[in-house]
Amino acid sequence: HGREGPPALMAPRGAEILVDTGPLVALFDRLEARHAEMVDWFAGQRGRLVTVEAVWVELSYVLPARLRGGIASLAAGGIPEVRSLGRSGYARMAELFRKYSD
């Protein structure tokens, strides 16, 4: 699509790709400026897409209501895999917050 800048990074087949809210919004919402770029990027990935519940909740909040049912169906099908942090995840988060609090 004529975009400038460095080539998009592609993960090796089978690698986990942690996806945040911004790229997902651009992927699902055709009105977003970077929609075409994200469609191409996601289509080229050969790794497993992974995100966390907080990202999925935020995505559900910021996307137009007309798109929410579709993303819920995708998550139900495991695309992307939506993970819960669980107690150990939150414990690790607390540890990292304390470590990098300065």
N, C-alpha and C positions, 0 to 999 in steps of 0.2 A: 504494500500500500504506500510505497514511497516514503516510508518513515526514515528519519535520519538517526544516526547514533550507532552505538555498538550493536552487534548482532545479539538477539535474544539468547539467553542461556537455555540449554536443553539438558534436562536431567537424563542420566543413563536409564535404560530400560529397567523397570522394577524398583528404582529409587523412590523414596518418599519425597513428595514435594509439599511443603507446608505453605498453604495459601491463606493470605489475609483478606480482609474485607474489600479493599479498593479494587484489586483485580477482578474479584467476583462480581462486584457491582458493574464494572465496565463490561464484563462478559455477558451478564444477563440483561442489561438495559441498553437497548439499541440507541437510545438517545444520548448515551455517555460519549464524550469526545474520543476516548481510547477504545471504544467497543471493537472496531475492526482489528486493531492491534492485538487485543486480548483474545479474540476469536482465533486468530492465527497462532498465537502463542500456545493457548490451551490445546488446539488441534495438533500441534507439533510435539507435545509432551508424550513421553513414553513411560513416565513414572506413575506412581499411585498418588492421586491428589488427596491430601489430608488437611483437615482444619479442626478447630476446636469449637465447642458449643458456643462460647462467647462470640466468636466471629459469625456463626450462623444466626444467632439472635440479632446481632447488629445488622447483618445483611437483610434479615426479615423486616427489620425496622426501617431501613433506608430505601429499600426497593419499593416501587409502586405496588399497590395492593394487587393489581392484575398479574403480577409475576410471582407472588408468594406461594400460591398453590403448586406451581411448577417446581420451585426450588425445594419445597417440602417433599415432593415426589422424588426428586433426584436424591435427596439425603436418605429417604427411606430405601432407595435402591443402592445406597453405598457410594454414590458419586457426588461429591467427594466423601471420603470416610470422615464422619464427624465424631471426634473423640472427646470424651470427658476427661478432665484432668484428674479427677478422683482425689482422695485424701493425700496420697503421696505426691501428686502433682502440685497441689496447693502448698504442701510442706516445702517442696523444692522451690516454689515461687517465693515463699516467705524467706527462705534462706538466701536466695539471690537478691531480693529487695534489701535485706539487711546488709549483705556484702557490698552492694553498689549504691548505698544510700547517700554517699557523699557526692 
